[in-house]
Amino acid sequence: MSDLHCIEQALQSTGWNQARIKFLARFLVALIAVKTVCLSQVASVFPGEALPASHYKRIQRFLRHFDLDTAAVAKLVVRLVGHEPPWTLALDRTNWKLGKAELNILLLALVWRGVAFPLFWCVLEKDGRGKAGNSNTAERVALVERFVASFGTDKIAFLCADREFVSKRWLAWLLRQGISFRLRLKCDTLVANGRGEMVCAGWLFRDCPLGQERVLRGARHCLGQPLFVVGTRLPDDFLIVLSDTPVLGLKDYALRWGIETLFGCLKSRGFCLEATHVIEQERLSKLLALLALAFSWAFAVGLWLAEQKPPPIKKHGRPAVSLFRSGLDFLRRVLMPLCGQIKHEEFRMALRFLSCT
């Protein structure tokens, strides 16, 4: 059995037809080899006998015509990660510009071991002013509903998100669904003090020692709901977290940073997502699905390598190389031979230009 056929066998659980599975296996191999979503570079090492121009057209046809089951991708990501529920989820947004085009993605991810794994996402529409901005409640609800339809609410430990993901409607919906949350508050959000008076949240932590966690006693009225608040004072800001449960701490919210690590791996430290020229919403969403599989595969391999031989730890207490990076480097090394066979005549022609004599 060829190595590519082994990869195809591992992808059978998606339920896609064999032609699509063959394409997916070859795309993942090429994507990992070149470490960029630039389709012309992916096509240049795409496994197979066809010319790069033919591979490029094949990739374009896939992104244009194939209906991708994102629920199947999410379930495959979960199997690759191997982390048992209930899961911590993180919701965040990333955006960048390509020329005059604003690309803006809302993403829901599973957080584990300091990093997040993409499960569901949507490419946000531009707002009425023609500028890509924050998501609205309907978009967030639709994204979480896709997760619930595939996995159920019982698989959620809690959802964490930054300040831009706080609103009355959003909080009310989460509470109705029984989804626990840890959401950061803006310091000017009104919260009830000990006498029931509504004051800015930052005022309640104005005398808190720097970096020392303070939990406000009892449920406090905030954004139309009785909720629990914990926070601390930072050198130039406040870190204030809102929750539906009294058993909370800032360390729960801190898990959200795993999604920032993910964005870094998808962009500058991994697959150069910002290099893509794919800007049409549906095609960009399909490209993200392929990236989610490649990222999760690399992490799973890095975790396996760490179990075989623990990586060296630097003075700051973290490994010298992340699990994702060690897995990605290993995959590149072992998958590179699948990106094409040496044609001896072409090889001899190339050697002519290397010699100076």
JONOR-V452997 format. One record per residue. N is the residue number from 1. SS is DSSP state (H for helix, E for strand, L for the rest). OMEGA is omega in whole degrees, 0 to 359 (* if undefined). BURIAL is 1 if it has 24 or more other ideal C-beta (glycine too) atoms within 12 Angstrom, else 0. Layout:
n=(N/N)
ss=(SS/SS)
omega=(OMEGA/OMEGA)
burial=(BURIAL/BURIAL)
This chain:
n=(1/2/3/4/5/6/7/8/9/10/11/12/13/14/15/16/17/18/19/20/21/22/23/24/25/26/27/28/29/30/31/32/33/34/35/36/37/38/39/40/41/42/43/44/45/46/47/48/49/50/51/52/53/54/55/56/57/58/59/60/61/62/63/64/65/66/67/68/69/70/71/72/73/74/75/76/77/78/79/80/81/82/83/84/85/86/87/88/89/90/91/92/93/94/95/96/97/98/99/100/101/102/103/104/105/106/107/108/109/110/111/112/113/114/115/116/117/118/119/120/121/122/123/124/125/126/127/128/129/130/131/132/133/134/135/136/137/138/139/140/141/142/143/144/145/146/147/148/149/150/151/152/153/154/155/156/157/158/159/160/161/162/163/164/165/166/167/168/169/170/171/172/173/174/175/176/177/178/179/180/181/182/183/184/185/186/187/188/189/190/191/192/193/194/195/196/197/198/199/200/201/202/203/204/205/206/207/208/209/210/211/212/213/214/215/216/217/218/219/220/221/222/223/224/225/226/227/228/229/230/231/232/233/234/235/236/237/238/239/240/241/242/243/244/245/246/247/248/249/250/251/252/253/254/255/256/257/258/259/260/261/262/263/264/265/266/267/268/269/270/271/272/273/274/275/276/277/278/279/280/281/282/283/284/285/286/287/288/289/290/291/292/293/294/295/296/297/298/299/300/301/302/303/304/305/306/307/308/309/310/311/312/313/314/315/316/317/318/319/320/321/322/323/324/325/326/327/328/329/330/331/332/333/334/335/336/337/338/339/340/341/342/343/344/345/346/347/348/349/350/351/352/353/354/355/356/357)
ss=(L/L/H/H/H/H/H/H/H/H/L/H/H/H/L/L/L/H/H/H/H/H/H/H/H/H/H/H/H/H/H/H/H/H/L/L/L/L/H/H/H/H/H/H/L/L/L/L/L/L/L/H/H/H/H/H/H/H/H/H/H/H/H/H/H/L/L/L/L/H/H/H/H/H/H/H/H/H/H/H/H/L/L/L/L/L/E/E/E/E/E/E/E/E/E/E/E/E/L/L/E/E/E/E/E/E/E/E/E/E/E/E/L/L/E/E/E/E/E/E/E/E/E/L/L/L/L/L/L/L/L/L/L/L/L/L/H/H/H/H/H/H/H/H/H/H/H/H/H/H/H/L/H/H/H/E/E/E/E/E/E/L/H/H/H/L/L/H/H/H/H/H/H/H/H/H/H/L/L/L/E/E/E/E/E/L/L/L/L/E/E/E/L/L/L/L/L/E/E/E/H/H/H/H/H/L/L/L/L/E/L/L/L/E/E/L/L/L/L/E/E/E/L/L/E/E/E/E/E/E/E/E/E/L/L/L/L/E/E/E/E/E/E/L/L/L/L/L/L/H/H/H/H/H/L/L/H/H/H/H/H/H/H/H/H/H/L/L/L/L/L/L/H/H/H/L/L/L/L/L/H/H/H/H/H/H/H/H/H/H/H/H/H/H/H/H/H/H/H/H/H/H/H/H/H/H/H/H/L/L/L/L/E/L/L/L/L/L/E/L/L/L/H/H/H/H/H/H/H/H/H/H/H/H/H/H/H/H/H/L/L/L/L/H/H/H/H/H/H/H/H/H/L/L/L/L/L)
omega=(181/180/179/179/177/178/178/179/181/183/182/184/178/181/180/178/189/180/180/178/178/178/183/180/182/179/180/179/182/180/180/181/185/179/176/178/174/190/178/178/176/181/183/179/181/182/179/184/183/177/179/179/178/177/180/178/179/178/179/179/179/183/183/193/188/176/186/178/184/176/177/177/180/181/177/176/180/178/179/181/177/180/184/176/4/187/168/179/176/179/180/184/173/180/176/181/172/188/178/183/175/178/191/189/173/190/175/187/173/183/179/177/173/180/181/182/185/177/179/183/171/175/188/174/172/178/185/180/179/181/180/182/184/176/174/184/182/180/179/180/181/181/179/178/176/176/182/180/182/188/182/180/182/178/183/171/172/179/177/182/184/188/184/182/179/175/181/183/182/179/180/179/179/180/178/181/183/180/179/184/171/186/179/180/167/186/179/175/183/179/179/174/184/180/179/178/181/181/176/183/181/181/181/182/185/182/179/177/182/176/181/183/177/177/178/185/175/177/180/179/181/178/175/184/171/186/184/188/174/181/176/177/177/182/181/183/174/172/185/186/181/182/176/185/179/180/182/176/180/180/175/181/182/178/179/184/176/181/174/175/178/181/177/180/179/182/191/185/183/192/173/183/182/178/182/172/177/183/178/192/184/180/178/178/178/178/177/178/178/177/180/179/181/180/182/177/180/179/181/178/179/177/178/179/180/178/178/181/181/181/177/181/180/185/181/174/180/179/179/179/181/178/179/184/180/177/179/179/178/180/179/182/185/182/183/179/180/184/176/177/179/173/193/180/178/179/179/178/180/181/180/184/180/184/178/185/*)
burial=(0/0/0/1/0/0/1/1/0/0/1/0/0/1/0/1/0/0/0/1/1/1/1/1/1/1/1/1/1/1/1/1/1/1/1/1/1/1/1/0/1/1/1/1/1/1/1/1/0/0/0/1/0/0/1/1/0/1/1/1/0/1/1/0/0/1/0/1/0/1/0/1/1/1/1/1/1/1/0/1/1/0/1/0/0/0/1/1/1/1/1/1/1/1/1/0/0/0/0/0/0/1/1/1/1/1/1/1/1/1/1/1/1/1/1/1/1/1/1/1/1/1/1/1/0/0/0/0/0/0/0/1/0/1/1/0/0/0/1/1/1/0/1/1/0/1/1/1/0/1/1/0/1/0/1/1/1/1/1/1/1/1/1/0/1/1/1/0/0/1/1/0/1/1/1/0/0/0/1/1/1/1/1/1/1/1/1/0/1/1/1/1/0/0/0/0/0/0/1/0/1/1/0/1/1/0/0/1/0/0/0/0/1/1/1/1/0/0/0/1/1/1/1/0/1/0/1/1/1/1/1/1/1/0/0/0/0/1/1/1/1/1/1/1/1/0/0/1/1/1/0/1/1/1/1/1/1/1/1/1/1/1/1/1/1/1/1/0/0/1/1/1/1/1/1/1/1/1/1/0/1/0/1/1/1/1/1/1/1/1/1/1/1/1/1/1/1/1/1/1/1/1/1/0/1/1/0/0/0/0/0/0/0/0/0/0/0/0/0/0/0/1/1/1/1/1/1/1/1/1/1/1/0/0/1/0/0/1/1/1/0/0/0/0/0/0/0/0/0/0/0/0/0/0/0/0/0)
